[in-house]
Amino acid sequence: MPDQPTPAALAQRSHWTPAKQRTFLTALVETGSVARAARTVGMSRSSAHALRNRLSGTPFDHHWSHALKLHAARLADPFAPDPLAPRKAPGDSPHRPPAASASRP
């Protein structure tokens, strides 16, 4: 008889863990699709919407809205700076000449 998953493993697969929520939100920014983002974590679109309804007004709900706005902003102007890219420190210019090296006699 093949190995059967334990009840704990089944429960883990069928529940939205904090790690699944983070991965889902990351995928939502990238894809803009609730169904595709849910599939990346092994969940369904309907369970994602049920989770959002259950967590209405929480940070998860706010991050969901923000993820869709970020995705839309990326589509609106693909040449604009990526809103998720790391920001450079003030004075950190890519056009600054390299530091002069000391010459040896």
Biopython code that builds the backbone (N, CA, C, O; Angstrom):
import numpy as np
from Bio.PDB.StructureBuilder import StructureBuilder

atoms = [
    (1, "MET", "N", (0.843, -1.179, 0.000)),
    (1, "MET", "CA", (0.000, 0.000, 0.000)),
    (1, "MET", "C", (0.887, 1.240, 0.000)),
    (1, "MET", "O", (1.829, 1.309, 0.789)),
    (2, "PRO", "N", (0.608, 2.246, -0.881)),
    (2, "PRO", "CA", (1.451, 3.438, -0.930)),
    (2, "PRO", "C", (1.338, 4.244, 0.359)),
    (2, "PRO", "O", (0.341, 4.181, 1.077)),
    (3, "ASP", "N", (2.396, 5.001, 0.623)),
    (3, "ASP", "CA", (2.389, 5.853, 1.821)),
    (3, "ASP", "C", (1.273, 6.881, 1.723)),
    (3, "ASP", "O", (1.152, 7.592, 0.725)),
    (4, "GLN", "N", (0.476, 6.950, 2.753)),
    (4, "GLN", "CA", (-0.598, 7.940, 2.817)),
    (4, "GLN", "C", (-0.094, 9.173, 3.574)),
    (4, "GLN", "O", (0.625, 9.036, 4.564)),
    (5, "PRO", "N", (-0.467, 10.384, 3.116)),
    (5, "PRO", "CA", (-0.064, 11.573, 3.863)),
    (5, "PRO", "C", (-0.686, 11.568, 5.251)),
    (5, "PRO", "O", (-1.809, 11.099, 5.434)),
    (6, "THR", "N", (0.028, 12.078, 6.200)),
    (6, "THR", "CA", (-0.486, 12.149, 7.563)),
    (6, "THR", "C", (-1.570, 13.224, 7.630)),
    (6, "THR", "O", (-1.603, 14.123, 6.790)),
    (7, "PRO", "N", (-2.450, 13.137, 8.616)),
    (7, "PRO", "CA", (-3.470, 14.182, 8.763)),
    (7, "PRO", "C", (-2.854, 15.574, 8.917)),
    (7, "PRO", "O", (-3.400, 16.556, 8.413)),
    (8, "ALA", "N", (-1.720, 15.656, 9.610)),
    (8, "ALA", "CA", (-1.059, 16.955, 9.783)),
    (8, "ALA", "C", (-0.581, 17.502, 8.438)),
    (8, "ALA", "O", (-0.694, 18.700, 8.180)),
    (9, "ALA", "N", (-0.051, 16.634, 7.586)),
    (9, "ALA", "CA", (0.415, 17.070, 6.261)),
    (9, "ALA", "C", (-0.757, 17.520, 5.404)),
    (9, "ALA", "O", (-0.649, 18.503, 4.671)),
    (10, "LEU", "N", (-1.871, 16.811, 5.489)),
    (10, "LEU", "CA", (-3.058, 17.207, 4.738)),
    (10, "LEU", "C", (-3.584, 18.559, 5.214)),
    (10, "LEU", "O", (-3.982, 19.398, 4.406)),
    (11, "ALA", "N", (-3.584, 18.761, 6.516)),
    (11, "ALA", "CA", (-4.064, 20.031, 7.073)),
    (11, "ALA", "C", (-3.167, 21.181, 6.623)),
    (11, "ALA", "O", (-3.653, 22.267, 6.307)),
    (12, "GLN", "N", (-1.876, 20.945, 6.597)),
    (12, "GLN", "CA", (-0.926, 21.982, 6.170)),
    (12, "GLN", "C", (-1.192, 22.381, 4.726)),
    (12, "GLN", "O", (-1.127, 23.561, 4.381)),
    (13, "ARG", "N", (-1.489, 21.399, 3.885)),
    (13, "ARG", "CA", (-1.736, 21.660, 2.469)),
    (13, "ARG", "C", (-3.030, 22.421, 2.252)),
    (13, "ARG", "O", (-3.135, 23.214, 1.317)),
    (14, "SER", "N", (-4.015, 22.186, 3.106)),
    (14, "SER", "CA", (-5.337, 22.766, 2.873)),
    (14, "SER", "C", (-5.584, 24.061, 3.649)),
    (14, "SER", "O", (-6.692, 24.595, 3.613)),
    (15, "HIS", "N", (-4.574, 24.569, 4.344)),
    (15, "HIS", "CA", (-4.745, 25.797, 5.111)),
    (15, "HIS", "C", (-3.788, 26.875, 4.620)),
    (15, "HIS", "O", (-2.715, 26.593, 4.087)),
    (16, "TRP", "N", (-4.211, 28.112, 4.816)),
    (16, "TRP", "CA", (-3.401, 29.266, 4.448)),
    (16, "TRP", "C", (-2.447, 29.581, 5.590)),
    (16, "TRP", "O", (-2.829, 30.249, 6.551)),
    (17, "THR", "N", (-1.240, 29.120, 5.498)),
    (17, "THR", "CA", (-0.227, 29.422, 6.508)),
    (17, "THR", "C", (0.311, 30.825, 6.248)),
    (17, "THR", "O", (0.118, 31.354, 5.154)),
    (18, "PRO", "N", (0.975, 31.439, 7.215)),
    (18, "PRO", "CA", (1.593, 32.745, 6.973)),
    (18, "PRO", "C", (2.577, 32.713, 5.794)),
    (18, "PRO", "O", (2.650, 33.670, 5.023)),
    (19, "ALA", "N", (3.322, 31.632, 5.655)),
    (19, "ALA", "CA", (4.268, 31.522, 4.535)),
    (19, "ALA", "C", (3.521, 31.475, 3.203)),
    (19, "ALA", "O", (3.948, 32.099, 2.232)),
    (20, "LYS", "N", (2.410, 30.740, 3.151)),
    (20, "LYS", "CA", (1.611, 30.691, 1.923)),
    (20, "LYS", "C", (1.038, 32.065, 1.595)),
    (20, "LYS", "O", (0.985, 32.464, 0.432)),
    (21, "GLN", "N", (0.612, 32.780, 2.624)),
    (21, "GLN", "CA", (0.061, 34.110, 2.395)),
    (21, "GLN", "C", (1.114, 35.048, 1.802)),
    (21, "GLN", "O", (0.824, 35.796, 0.869)),
    (22, "ARG", "N", (2.332, 35.008, 2.340)),
    (22, "ARG", "CA", (3.407, 35.861, 1.814)),
    (22, "ARG", "C", (3.737, 35.493, 0.374)),
    (22, "ARG", "O", (3.887, 36.374, -0.473)),
    (23, "THR", "N", (3.849, 34.205, 0.093)),
    (23, "THR", "CA", (4.167, 33.759, -1.267)),
    (23, "THR", "C", (3.049, 34.129, -2.226)),
    (23, "THR", "O", (3.309, 34.540, -3.356)),
    (24, "PHE", "N", (1.808, 33.985, -1.781)),
    (24, "PHE", "CA", (0.655, 34.362, -2.594)),
    (24, "PHE", "C", (0.702, 35.844, -2.954)),
    (24, "PHE", "O", (0.507, 36.207, -4.114)),
    (25, "LEU", "N", (0.960, 36.699, -1.971)),
    (25, "LEU", "CA", (0.994, 38.139, -2.223)),
    (25, "LEU", "C", (2.130, 38.516, -3.171)),
    (25, "LEU", "O", (1.969, 39.401, -4.011)),
    (26, "THR", "N", (3.261, 37.857, -3.043)),
    (26, "THR", "CA", (4.378, 38.099, -3.956)),
    (26, "THR", "C", (3.983, 37.711, -5.377)),
    (26, "THR", "O", (4.246, 38.448, -6.326)),
    (27, "ALA", "N", (3.354, 36.557, -5.514)),
    (27, "ALA", "CA", (2.910, 36.107, -6.834)),
    (27, "ALA", "C", (1.816, 37.013, -7.387)),
    (27, "ALA", "O", (1.729, 37.208, -8.599)),
    (28, "LEU", "N", (0.987, 37.566, -6.516)),
    (28, "LEU", "CA", (-0.078, 38.467, -6.955)),
    (28, "LEU", "C", (0.514, 39.747, -7.554)),
    (28, "LEU", "O", (-0.004, 40.264, -8.544)),
    (29, "VAL", "N", (1.582, 40.253, -6.967)),
    (29, "VAL", "CA", (2.261, 41.425, -7.538)),
    (29, "VAL", "C", (2.795, 41.080, -8.923)),
    (29, "VAL", "O", (2.662, 41.865, -9.861)),
    (30, "GLU", "N", (3.393, 39.909, -9.043)),
    (30, "GLU", "CA", (4.017, 39.510, -10.309)),
    (30, "GLU", "C", (2.994, 39.210, -11.401)),
    (30, "GLU", "O", (3.194, 39.594, -12.553)),
    (31, "THR", "N", (1.906, 38.532, -11.057)),
    (31, "THR", "CA", (0.970, 38.061, -12.077)),
    (31, "THR", "C", (-0.275, 38.925, -12.223)),
    (31, "THR", "O", (-0.834, 39.022, -13.315)),
    (32, "GLY", "N", (-0.716, 39.549, -11.142)),
    (32, "GLY", "CA", (-1.974, 40.279, -11.161)),
    (32, "GLY", "C", (-3.183, 39.370, -11.217)),
    (32, "GLY", "O", (-4.307, 39.843, -11.384)),
    (33, "SER", "N", (-2.967, 38.069, -11.079)),
    (33, "SER", "CA", (-4.041, 37.079, -11.185)),
    (33, "SER", "C", (-4.188, 36.326, -9.868)),
    (33, "SER", "O", (-3.254, 35.670, -9.407)),
    (34, "VAL", "N", (-5.370, 36.428, -9.269)),
    (34, "VAL", "CA", (-5.627, 35.717, -8.020)),
    (34, "VAL", "C", (-5.532, 34.208, -8.247)),
    (34, "VAL", "O", (-4.960, 33.490, -7.427)),
    (35, "ALA", "N", (-6.090, 33.731, -9.355)),
    (35, "ALA", "CA", (-6.067, 32.288, -9.633)),
    (35, "ALA", "C", (-4.637, 31.780, -9.775)),
    (35, "ALA", "O", (-4.282, 30.758, -9.187)),
    (36, "ARG", "N", (-3.819, 32.479, -10.544)),
    (36, "ARG", "CA", (-2.427, 32.034, -10.743)),
    (36, "ARG", "C", (-1.625, 32.134, -9.450)),
    (36, "ARG", "O", (-0.830, 31.247, -9.138)),
    (37, "ALA", "N", (-1.833, 33.213, -8.697)),
    (37, "ALA", "CA", (-1.110, 33.369, -7.433)),
    (37, "ALA", "C", (-1.511, 32.275, -6.450)),
    (37, "ALA", "O", (-0.665, 31.738, -5.736)),
    (38, "ALA", "N", (-2.798, 31.946, -6.413)),
    (38, "ALA", "CA", (-3.269, 30.880, -5.514)),
    (38, "ALA", "C", (-2.675, 29.537, -5.916)),
    (38, "ALA", "O", (-2.284, 28.746, -5.058)),
    (39, "ARG", "N", (-2.605, 29.278, -7.220)),
    (39, "ARG", "CA", (-2.029, 28.008, -7.681)),
    (39, "ARG", "C", (-0.566, 27.876, -7.284)),
    (39, "ARG", "O", (-0.089, 26.763, -7.060)),
    (40, "THR", "N", (0.161, 29.001, -7.192)),
    (40, "THR", "CA", (1.578, 28.897, -6.823)),
    (40, "THR", "C", (1.763, 28.343, -5.414)),
    (40, "THR", "O", (2.822, 27.806, -5.088)),
    (41, "VAL", "N", (0.741, 28.472, -4.586)),
    (41, "VAL", "CA", (0.837, 27.944, -3.221)),
    (41, "VAL", "C", (-0.062, 26.730, -3.012)),
    (41, "VAL", "O", (-0.286, 26.300, -1.880)),
    (42, "GLY", "N", (-0.573, 26.183, -4.108)),
    (42, "GLY", "CA", (-1.377, 24.968, -4.008)),
    (42, "GLY", "C", (-2.780, 25.199, -3.482)),
    (42, "GLY", "O", (-3.396, 24.287, -2.932)),
    (43, "MET", "N", (-3.291, 26.411, -3.645)),
    (43, "MET", "CA", (-4.630, 26.725, -3.167)),
    (43, "MET", "C", (-5.497, 27.162, -4.346)),
    (43, "MET", "O", (-4.993, 27.371, -5.450)),
    (44, "SER", "N", (-6.778, 27.297, -4.113)),
    (44, "SER", "CA", (-7.702, 27.696, -5.180)),
    (44, "SER", "C", (-8.011, 29.190, -5.105)),
    (44, "SER", "O", (-7.809, 29.840, -4.079)),
    (45, "ARG", "N", (-8.505, 29.706, -6.218)),
    (45, "ARG", "CA", (-8.916, 31.101, -6.277)),
    (45, "ARG", "C", (-10.023, 31.369, -5.263)),
    (45, "ARG", "O", (-10.013, 32.390, -4.575)),
    (46, "SER", "N", (-10.969, 30.452, -5.176)),
    (46, "SER", "CA", (-12.091, 30.662, -4.253)),
    (46, "SER", "C", (-11.632, 30.657, -2.796)),
    (46, "SER", "O", (-12.158, 31.412, -1.978)),
    (47, "SER", "N", (-10.656, 29.813, -2.467)),
    (47, "SER", "CA", (-10.167, 29.812, -1.081)),
    (47, "SER", "C", (-9.392, 31.091, -0.786)),
    (47, "SER", "O", (-9.398, 31.567, 0.349)),
    (48, "ALA", "N", (-8.724, 31.653, -1.794)),
    (48, "ALA", "CA", (-8.020, 32.922, -1.601)),
    (48, "ALA", "C", (-9.020, 34.037, -1.313)),
    (48, "ALA", "O", (-8.816, 34.840, -0.403)),
    (49, "HIS", "N", (-10.096, 34.083, -2.090)),
    (49, "HIS", "CA", (-11.119, 35.105, -1.850)),
    (49, "HIS", "C", (-11.809, 34.897, -0.500)),
    (49, "HIS", "O", (-12.132, 35.866, 0.186)),
    (50, "ALA", "N", (-12.032, 33.650, -0.121)),
    (50, "ALA", "CA", (-12.643, 33.371, 1.187)),
    (50, "ALA", "C", (-11.720, 33.849, 2.310)),
    (50, "ALA", "O", (-12.184, 34.396, 3.310)),
    (51, "LEU", "N", (-10.414, 33.640, 2.138)),
    (51, "LEU", "CA", (-9.452, 34.103, 3.144)),
    (51, "LEU", "C", (-9.488, 35.622, 3.241)),
    (51, "LEU", "O", (-9.510, 36.181, 4.338)),
    (52, "ARG", "N", (-9.495, 36.287, 2.086)),
    (52, "ARG", "CA", (-9.527, 37.752, 2.110)),
    (52, "ARG", "C", (-10.798, 38.253, 2.783)),
    (52, "ARG", "O", (-10.747, 39.202, 3.565)),
    (53, "ASN", "N", (-11.926, 37.637, 2.494)),
    (53, "ASN", "CA", (-13.184, 38.034, 3.142)),
    (53, "ASN", "C", (-13.117, 37.824, 4.651)),
    (53, "ASN", "O", (-13.589, 38.658, 5.424)),
    (54, "ARG", "N", (-12.530, 36.710, 5.058)),
    (54, "ARG", "CA", (-12.405, 36.406, 6.487)),
    (54, "ARG", "C", (-11.471, 37.386, 7.181)),
    (54, "ARG", "O", (-11.671, 37.723, 8.348)),
    (55, "LEU", "N", (-10.433, 37.849, 6.448)),
    (55, "LEU", "CA", (-9.433, 38.750, 7.038)),
    (55, "LEU", "C", (-9.646, 40.199, 6.595)),
    (55, "LEU", "O", (-8.702, 40.989, 6.575)),
    (56, "SER", "N", (-10.865, 40.543, 6.245)),
    (56, "SER", "CA", (-11.183, 41.897, 5.791)),
    (56, "SER", "C", (-10.716, 42.932, 6.816)),
    (56, "SER", "O", (-10.979, 42.812, 8.013)),
    (57, "GLY", "N", (-10.012, 43.956, 6.311)),
    (57, "GLY", "CA", (-9.532, 45.027, 7.181)),
    (57, "GLY", "C", (-8.201, 44.755, 7.848)),
    (57, "GLY", "O", (-7.672, 45.623, 8.543)),
    (58, "THR", "N", (-7.655, 43.586, 7.655)),
    (58, "THR", "CA", (-6.366, 43.228, 8.264)),
    (58, "THR", "C", (-5.225, 43.589, 7.308)),
    (58, "THR", "O", (-5.469, 43.949, 6.156)),
    (59, "PRO", "N", (-3.976, 43.494, 7.787)),
    (59, "PRO", "CA", (-2.849, 43.754, 6.891)),
    (59, "PRO", "C", (-2.868, 42.891, 5.630)),
    (59, "PRO", "O", (-2.486, 43.364, 4.559)),
    (60, "PHE", "N", (-3.303, 41.642, 5.737)),
    (60, "PHE", "CA", (-3.368, 40.789, 4.552)),
    (60, "PHE", "C", (-4.284, 41.405, 3.506)),
    (60, "PHE", "O", (-3.932, 41.441, 2.327)),
    (61, "ASP", "N", (-5.428, 41.881, 3.906)),
    (61, "ASP", "CA", (-6.380, 42.514, 2.996)),
    (61, "ASP", "C", (-5.765, 43.762, 2.360)),
    (61, "ASP", "O", (-5.901, 43.975, 1.155)),
    (62, "HIS", "N", (-5.100, 44.575, 3.154)),
    (62, "HIS", "CA", (-4.463, 45.797, 2.636)),
    (62, "HIS", "C", (-3.326, 45.457, 1.680)),
    (62, "HIS", "O", (-3.164, 46.109, 0.648)),
    (63, "HIS", "N", (-2.541, 44.442, 2.018)),
    (63, "HIS", "CA", (-1.430, 44.036, 1.144)),
    (63, "HIS", "C", (-1.956, 43.485, -0.182)),
    (63, "HIS", "O", (-1.334, 43.688, -1.225)),
    (64, "TRP", "N", (-3.078, 42.799, -0.149)),
    (64, "TRP", "CA", (-3.705, 42.285, -1.375)),
    (64, "TRP", "C", (-4.019, 43.456, -2.306)),
    (64, "TRP", "O", (-3.659, 43.435, -3.484)),
    (65, "SER", "N", (-4.695, 44.482, -1.768)),
    (65, "SER", "CA", (-5.033, 45.659, -2.577)),
    (65, "SER", "C", (-3.778, 46.335, -3.117)),
    (65, "SER", "O", (-3.723, 46.730, -4.282)),
    (66, "HIS", "N", (-2.788, 46.461, -2.266)),
    (66, "HIS", "CA", (-1.533, 47.108, -2.673)),
    (66, "HIS", "C", (-0.822, 46.286, -3.749)),
    (66, "HIS", "O", (-0.248, 46.852, -4.680)),
    (67, "ALA", "N", (-0.854, 44.978, -3.632)),
    (67, "ALA", "CA", (-0.213, 44.107, -4.636)),
    (67, "ALA", "C", (-0.842, 44.317, -6.005)),
    (67, "ALA", "O", (-0.135, 44.385, -7.011)),
    (68, "LEU", "N", (-2.157, 44.418, -6.050)),
    (68, "LEU", "CA", (-2.824, 44.642, -7.334)),
    (68, "LEU", "C", (-2.512, 46.026, -7.894)),
    (68, "LEU", "O", (-2.386, 46.189, -9.108)),
    (69, "LYS", "N", (-2.385, 47.030, -7.015)),
    (69, "LYS", "CA", (-2.014, 48.378, -7.469)),
    (69, "LYS", "C", (-0.601, 48.387, -8.032)),
    (69, "LYS", "O", (-0.344, 49.022, -9.056)),
    (70, "LEU", "N", (0.321, 47.684, -7.368)),
    (70, "LEU", "CA", (1.693, 47.606, -7.867)),
    (70, "LEU", "C", (1.741, 46.922, -9.224)),
    (70, "LEU", "O", (2.455, 47.363, -10.125)),
    (71, "HIS", "N", (0.986, 45.853, -9.365)),
    (71, "HIS", "CA", (0.952, 45.152, -10.646)),
    (71, "HIS", "C", (0.406, 46.074, -11.742)),
    (71, "HIS", "O", (0.952, 46.119, -12.844)),
    (72, "ALA", "N", (-0.654, 46.796, -11.441)),
    (72, "ALA", "CA", (-1.242, 47.717, -12.417)),
    (72, "ALA", "C", (-0.261, 48.828, -12.777)),
    (72, "ALA", "O", (-0.183, 49.231, -13.937)),
    (73, "ALA", "N", (0.486, 49.325, -11.798)),
    (73, "ALA", "CA", (1.465, 50.383, -12.059)),
    (73, "ALA", "C", (2.572, 49.879, -12.980)),
    (73, "ALA", "O", (3.038, 50.610, -13.854)),
    (74, "ARG", "N", (2.985, 48.644, -12.787)),
    (74, "ARG", "CA", (4.010, 48.069, -13.660)),
    (74, "ARG", "C", (3.499, 47.960, -15.091)),
    (74, "ARG", "O", (4.246, 48.213, -16.037)),
    (75, "LEU", "N", (2.230, 47.586, -15.257)),
    (75, "LEU", "CA", (1.659, 47.463, -16.595)),
    (75, "LEU", "C", (1.430, 48.816, -17.253)),
    (75, "LEU", "O", (1.591, 48.960, -18.465)),
    (76, "ALA", "N", (1.056, 49.805, -16.451)),
    (76, "ALA", "CA", (0.739, 51.122, -16.988)),
    (76, "ALA", "C", (1.948, 51.784, -17.640)),
    (76, "ALA", "O", (1.812, 52.435, -18.676)),
    (77, "ASP", "N", (3.119, 51.623, -17.048)),
    (77, "ASP", "CA", (4.330, 52.230, -17.603)),
    (77, "ASP", "C", (5.492, 51.266, -17.402)),
    (77, "ASP", "O", (6.183, 51.321, -16.385)),
    (78, "PRO", "N", (5.704, 50.384, -18.372)),
    (78, "PRO", "CA", (6.760, 49.382, -18.211)),
    (78, "PRO", "C", (8.163, 49.979, -18.170)),
    (78, "PRO", "O", (9.112, 49.289, -17.797)),
    (79, "PHE", "N", (8.315, 51.262, -18.550)),
    (79, "PHE", "CA", (9.631, 51.891, -18.536)),
    (79, "PHE", "C", (9.881, 52.705, -17.273)),
    (79, "PHE", "O", (10.982, 53.217, -17.071)),
    (80, "ALA", "N", (8.875, 52.825, -16.431)),
    (80, "ALA", "CA", (9.034, 53.549, -15.172)),
    (80, "ALA", "C", (9.901, 52.710, -14.228)),
    (80, "ALA", "O", (9.983, 51.490, -14.375)),
    (81, "PRO", "N", (10.535, 53.359, -13.276)),
    (81, "PRO", "CA", (11.305, 52.584, -12.293)),
    (81, "PRO", "C", (10.407, 51.584, -11.584)),
    (81, "PRO", "O", (9.256, 51.882, -11.265)),
    (82, "ASP", "N", (10.938, 50.413, -11.345)),
    (82, "ASP", "CA", (10.174, 49.366, -10.674)),
    (82, "ASP", "C", (9.910, 49.793, -9.232)),
    (82, "ASP", "O", (10.856, 50.065, -8.492)),
    (83, "PRO", "N", (8.637, 49.857, -8.816)),
    (83, "PRO", "CA", (8.343, 50.290, -7.449)),
    (83, "PRO", "C", (8.863, 49.322, -6.387)),
    (83, "PRO", "O", (8.943, 49.686, -5.214)),
    (84, "LEU", "N", (9.210, 48.116, -6.771)),
    (84, "LEU", "CA", (9.735, 47.145, -5.803)),
    (84, "LEU", "C", (11.249, 47.050, -5.802)),
    (84, "LEU", "O", (11.826, 46.334, -4.985)),
    (85, "ALA", "N", (11.901, 47.773, -6.717)),
    (85, "ALA", "CA", (13.356, 47.698, -6.798)),
    (85, "ALA", "C", (13.973, 48.360, -5.569)),
    (85, "ALA", "O", (13.419, 49.321, -5.036)),
    (86, "PRO", "N", (15.114, 47.851, -5.122)),
    (86, "PRO", "CA", (15.783, 48.491, -3.985)),
    (86, "PRO", "C", (16.137, 49.929, -4.343)),
    (86, "PRO", "O", (16.524, 50.226, -5.474)),
    (87, "ARG", "N", (16.002, 50.795, -3.384)),
    (87, "ARG", "CA", (16.312, 52.207, -3.616)),
    (87, "ARG", "C", (17.759, 52.489, -3.282)),
    (87, "ARG", "O", (18.315, 51.936, -2.333)),
    (88, "LYS", "N", (18.358, 53.353, -4.073)),
    (88, "LYS", "CA", (19.747, 53.735, -3.841)),
    (88, "LYS", "C", (19.812, 54.784, -2.749)),
    (88, "LYS", "O", (18.876, 55.560, -2.554)),
    (89, "ALA", "N", (20.918, 54.797, -2.047)),
    (89, "ALA", "CA", (21.140, 55.788, -1.005)),
    (89, "ALA", "C", (21.396, 57.149, -1.647)),
    (89, "ALA", "O", (21.923, 57.209, -2.758)),
    (90, "PRO", "N", (21.036, 58.245, -0.972)),
    (90, "PRO", "CA", (21.308, 59.570, -1.526)),
    (90, "PRO", "C", (22.789, 59.728, -1.829)),
    (90, "PRO", "O", (23.643, 59.325, -1.039)),
    (91, "GLY", "N", (23.085, 60.321, -2.988)),
    (91, "GLY", "CA", (24.477, 60.529, -3.378)),
    (91, "GLY", "C", (25.106, 59.314, -4.033)),
    (91, "GLY", "O", (26.261, 59.369, -4.454)),
    (92, "ASP", "N", (24.371, 58.224, -4.125)),
    (92, "ASP", "CA", (24.892, 56.998, -4.725)),
    (92, "ASP", "C", (24.518, 57.004, -6.203)),
    (92, "ASP", "O", (23.511, 56.417, -6.599)),
    (93, "SER", "N", (25.331, 57.668, -7.011)),
    (93, "SER", "CA", (25.024, 57.850, -8.421)),
    (93, "SER", "C", (25.753, 56.826, -9.282)),
    (93, "SER", "O", (26.933, 56.553, -9.061)),
    (94, "PRO", "N", (25.052, 56.258, -10.262)),
    (94, "PRO", "CA", (25.731, 55.314, -11.150)),
    (94, "PRO", "C", (26.681, 56.027, -12.120)),
    (94, "PRO", "O", (27.475, 55.380, -12.803)),
    (95, "HIS", "N", (26.594, 57.374, -12.178)),
    (95, "HIS", "CA", (27.417, 58.130, -13.110)),
    (95, "HIS", "C", (28.644, 58.735, -12.445)),
    (95, "HIS", "O", (29.392, 59.472, -13.087)),
    (96, "ARG", "N", (28.858, 58.441, -11.190)),
    (96, "ARG", "CA", (30.007, 58.976, -10.483)),
    (96, "ARG", "C", (31.262, 58.295, -11.007)),
    (96, "ARG", "O", (31.285, 57.073, -11.150)),
    (97, "PRO", "N", (32.309, 59.071, -11.296)),
    (97, "PRO", "CA", (33.546, 58.455, -11.774)),
    (97, "PRO", "C", (34.170, 57.589, -10.689)),
    (97, "PRO", "O", (33.997, 57.864, -9.501)),
    (98, "PRO", "N", (34.888, 56.553, -11.083)),
    (98, "PRO", "CA", (35.528, 55.707, -10.065)),
    (98, "PRO", "C", (36.588, 56.490, -9.318)),
    (98, "PRO", "O", (37.172, 57.440, -9.840)),
    (99, "ALA", "N", (36.822, 56.074, -8.094)),
    (99, "ALA", "CA", (37.830, 56.747, -7.253)),
    (99, "ALA", "C", (39.204, 56.600, -7.908)),
    (99, "ALA", "O", (39.552, 55.547, -8.442)),
    (100, "ALA", "N", (39.968, 57.684, -7.850)),
    (100, "ALA", "CA", (41.321, 57.671, -8.430)),
    (100, "ALA", "C", (42.214, 56.788, -7.566)),
    (100, "ALA", "O", (42.177, 56.853, -6.338)),
    (101, "SER", "N", (43.007, 55.971, -8.225)),
    (101, "SER", "CA", (43.917, 55.123, -7.473)),
    (101, "SER", "C", (45.258, 55.830, -7.343)),
    (101, "SER", "O", (45.654, 56.594, -8.224)),
    (102, "ALA", "N", (45.929, 55.583, -6.280)),
    (102, "ALA", "CA", (47.225, 56.214, -6.037)),
    (102, "ALA", "C", (48.227, 55.628, -7.023)),
    (102, "ALA", "O", (48.328, 54.412, -7.183)),
    (103, "SER", "N", (48.953, 56.507, -7.670)),
    (103, "SER", "CA", (49.963, 56.029, -8.629)),
    (103, "SER", "C", (51.265, 55.775, -7.892)),
    (103, "SER", "O", (51.576, 56.444, -6.907)),
    (104, "ARG", "N", (52.012, 54.814, -8.372)),
    (104, "ARG", "CA", (53.275, 54.468, -7.743)),
    (104, "ARG", "C", (54.415, 55.083, -8.550)),
    (104, "ARG", "O", (54.374, 55.108, -9.780)),
    (105, "PRO", "N", (55.422, 55.573, -7.854)),
    (105, "PRO", "CA", (56.559, 56.157, -8.585)),
    (105, "PRO", "C", (57.363, 55.142, -9.328)),
    (105, "PRO", "O", (58.345, 55.491, -9.983)),
]
sb = StructureBuilder()
sb.init_structure("model")
sb.init_model(0)
sb.init_chain("A")
sb.init_seg("    ")
for serial, (resi, resn, name, xyz) in enumerate(atoms, 1):
    if name == "N":
        sb.init_residue(resn, " ", resi, " ")
    sb.init_atom(name, np.array(xyz, "f"), 0.0, 1.0, " ", f" {name:<3s}", serial, name[0])
structure = sb.get_structure()
